[in-house]
Amino acid sequence: MEREGRAVGAASGELVTIGEFARLSRLSAKALRRYDELGLLRPALVDPVNGYRYYDPAQAEGARLVAWLRRIGMPLSRIGRVVTLDACAAAVEIRAYWARVEAETAARRDLAMYLVDHLSAEGRAMSRMPGNTENTGNTENTGNPEKAGNPESAGAAGNTGGTGAVPLVIRCAALTDTGVVRTANQDAAFAGPRLLAVADGFGEAGAEASAAAIEALKPSGWGAQEGALSAAELLNALEDTADSAARAVRDAVAPWAEPDGSGTTLTAMLWTGSRLGLVHIGDSRAYLLRGGELFRITHDHSLVQSMIDDGSLSREEAASHPGPALLLKALVGEARSTPVAVVCRPDVRLRDVMAGDRYLLCSDGLSAVVDEAGLRAAVIAAEAPEEAVSRLVRLAREAGGPDNVACAVADVVVEA
């Protein structure tokens, strides 16, 4: 029967059997049956008598696309969306998926490097303890040009976690503004003795999402007993805090008609007394002003940023990119139909600090219209955090204020 069906398909000149299509598409018949069951690649014809599958040779390109998407690790549910799109839309979807993979890989890499540095430092400390002769070599990093001017590594000198260290505190302020164009404000910001945060809501329940994300962080007391916790334990506590914010957003948007279309970015810093714990997801940003230089210490989880990263878009071109601000990661409701921004875990890390540091957190309503030179000038010129946030909001409005604005500024100072 198989040979007979194959002959019929071949004779028709239009459809081919599953065996011939497997050779044409370079996929196994088993894989083709699986794709059919999942609705990813339906046969052109199924014989109602014997159940044989027949394919149009023109389907070979679609079959190979499914196979290639599986090879890059794309989930079957997302492949199902991609194969229904036209070529241009499918390309955008694939780029967005891969950019998200790279963002998550980068976050894991940063955490791995932090743990390497932390454990190396612990090892060096143990080797200097009296009676410890296990390591007599010099393992200190000397003359490494990659460390020069790096605010991550430079901050170690200001870590006040040791016995007898000078106690530090933060002085901070936050401000939000509706902007010139929008009629409602979906941004939220907060500044307190242990928390600095901004969130940029979007969708029908954007205001509820941004407020919920920050509210979930406020009661956090995870840094109160920092002296009794190791860096690894602090990271675990920070992960728990980030998870609480994600749950709060899902709960806040659940009652709305389209919960998976609403969500928020979140960039927050939690003060432990000697370190700052950073929680970041989306395209809101955190900057550090140190020694007169402004460093961006977060990485945007956006499609435009991914295009900058892979070299397909310059920073100058990105400033005038006509496409929408497509997020690759955000805190959202239970994802069902949202094509790109899906439920994701925020990036978390610990940062050592120095007295004199000034931190700026802001939504893209500020960073998209005021360049880094303008941000630097504003935060340097301001005497106090309250003056800094007022200057920054004014700059955004002077630039046209097309979006809501949220910003928070904190100074690290010696406790009086």
Disulfide bonds with the S-S distance in Angstrom:
none
